[in-house]
């Protein structure tokens, strides 16, 4: 990674584990300083110690991205530094159910993290990058952005927003030297997926996805990892949507 183009600081939302942690490790190796954001302070402190041992300067922010003060809390740690790379790697879904039966707090959390959070962070840090004429924004998404699925209405809808938002942001920012990349993730062997009980025997490795992401920041607007391109090509058929959803939609765990 080019620290002159995307540095000197990288902000990694969701940087305490999984793909976010791996990207932080790779960026530290390339000479970046890191701001790591996650909900729990203990895992953040562990990653910070690891990266500091490698020579990186690290700041951590314990913040819940579903809360309205998330950007304010992160800005308190970044307003005095130059963030040249934003990686927004938050948005896993941990509650499934029929939309009309869910507690409003459940779907509001999903929307706040993926729709409101991505928008506010991209707006704030993207404006600073545009003024400098350089920088990069990575927003992680899902194959769910191409297909509605039962028990995942808010999640699929939010991921669809993220993808289209990223494409639009890419088109707006490219002439100002700011790269935007939306990463369409398939099943990846992260701790979050393990906690949700998924069979990860055929999942992608976080290291492979992280490396592909960092190598393709300038090749936006979309990156399809693993076999996701084949999957979304089938899921994105515009005709016969009823048949497509019946065939490919993810069923709720019982």
N, C-alpha and C positions, 0 to 999 in steps of 0.2 A: 504494500500500500504506500502511496505517495504522501508522506507527511507534509510536504510543502503545499500540496493541493488540498488535502483534506484535514490537516492538523491545525495547530499543534494538539488540540484536545478533541477526543471523541466522547460523545455522550451515548451511553448504552442503557436504554430502558429495558429492564429485564435482564440485567447483567450478572445476576448472582448464580445462575445455573444454566444448564442446557446450552443451546446455541449461542445465547448472549454471552455466557461465560467464555465459551471457546473463541468467539470473535474478539472479546476483550484480550484474551491471551495472545492471539495473533497480532492484534494491533499494538500491544505493548512490545512485542518482539520487533515490530517495525519502527519503534521509536515514538509512538503516540503516548500522551498522557490520557488518563481515563477518568470520566465521571460515571459511576455506576449507580443505577437506580433499581430498587426492588422493595418489596414490602417489608421483609424481615432484616433487621440490622445484623444479626449474627452471621448469616451466610455472606452478606456483603463484606463484613470485616475480614472474613476468611479469604475471599478472593482478593481483597485489597492488599492483604499481607503478602499473598503469593506474587502479585504483580509488582509490588514495591520491591520485593526481593530481586526482581528482574530489572530494576532500575527505573521503573515508571513512577511518575507522580500520580497519585490516585486520590480522588474524593468520592465519598459515598453519600447517598441520600436515601433514607428509608421513607418511602412514600407509597401510598395506595393510589394506583392510577385510576381507580373508579371514583375517587373523591374530587370535589371541585377545587381543592387547594393544591393539587398535584403539581401543576406548572409553577405556581408560586414557590412551593418548597424547593423545586429543582432550580429555579432561577436564583434562589438565595445562595446556591453553591456555584453558579456559573456566570453571574452577571459581571464578574471581574476577570473573566478569562475568555479566550477566543475558541469557541466550539466550531470546528470545521466539518465535523461529521456527526450526524444524528442517526442512531440506529434505534428504531422503536420496535422492540421485540416483545411486546406484551399483548395478551388477548386470548389465551387459552380459555376454553369453556369447561366449567366443572359441574354444571347442573343442566340436566336435560328434562324436558317435560312439555306437555301440550301448552302452547303459549297462553291460552286463556285460563289455564289452571295455575300458572306460575305466580309467585309473589312478585309484585312490581319491582321490588329491590333486586331480584335476580336479573330480569332483562334490562333494567336500568344500568346495572353494573356492566353488563356486556356492551351496551351502547356507549356508556361513558368511557370505557377503556379504548375501544376500537374506533368509534366515530369521533367523539368529542376529544379524547386524548390525542389521537393522531393529528386531528385538525389543529388543535391549539399548539402542540409542540412543533409541527411543521410550519405553522404561521409565524411563531416567535423566532425560532432558530433559522428558518428559511429566509426571513426578512434580513437578518444579520448577514447571512451568507450572500444573499443577492447584493447587499451594499458593498461587500468586499470583493465580489466578482469571482467567488470560488466556493467550493464546498460540496457536500454530498448528504443525501437523505435516503435512508433505507427504511421502508415500512414492510413488515412481514405480514403475509396474508395466508390464504388457505385455498385448497381446491373447493372448499365450501362456497367460495364466492361465485361459482359458476352454476350452482344448483341448490334449489330449496330442498330441505329435508325435514321430515317430521321430528318433533321434539327439539329442533335446532333453529327455529324461525328467527329469533333475534340474532343468533350467531351468524347464520348464513347471510342475513340481510346486512349485518355490520361488515362482514368480510367483502360483500359485493360493493358496499360503499367504499371501503378501503382501496379496492382495486381500481375502481373508476376514478376515485379521488387522486390516486397516485399517477394514473395516466395523464390526467388533466394537469397536475402539478408539474410533471415531467415536461409537458408541452410548454408550460409557462416559464419554467426556470432555465431551460437549456440554453437560451440565448444570453443568459446572464452568468454562465459559467458554473451553474449549480446542477449537479447530477442527481436524479431521482430514480430509485429502483424499488419496485414492488416485487417481493419474493413470494411466489406461490408454493407454499410448503405442502408436501404430502405427509404421510405418517413418519415422524422422526423420533428416534429413540432418546427422548428427553425425560428427565425426572417427572415433569408434569404429566406426560402421557403414561408413564409407569404408574403414577398415583391414581390415574383414572382407570386403570385396569386393562389397558389395551395390550394385545399380543404384539410384541415388538420384534419378533423373530425375523421379520422381513422388512423392518423399518430402516430408513436411512440413518446414517451416523451423523450426529451433530457436527463432527469435524468436517465431513464432506460438504454438508450444506453451508457451513460457515465459510469454508474456503471458496466455494463457488460464488457465494454472495460477495465477498470482498474482491474477488477477481473480476466481477462484472458490474461494479457500481456505475461505471461509465457507459454500460450497454443497456440502459433502460429502454422502455419503461418497465418491462416485465421479465422476470427470470423464473423459469420452470425447472425445479430440481427433480432429480431422479426420473421417474416415469410419469410425473404429473402432467406433462404436455399431452400424452396419450389419454390420460384420464379425463382432462378437462375438454379435450376435443370431442369426446363422446358426450360429456355432460352439457356442453354448450350448444348442442343442436337447437336451432330456433323453432323448428317444426316439431310437432308431436311431443309437446312438453309433458303431457300427462304420461305418455309412455316412457319418456326419458326419466322422469322423477320416479316412477314406479320401478324402473329397472336399476337405477344407479343410486337412488337416495339412501343415505345412511339410516338404518333403523335404530330406534332407541334401545338402550340396554335395559333389560327387564330384571 
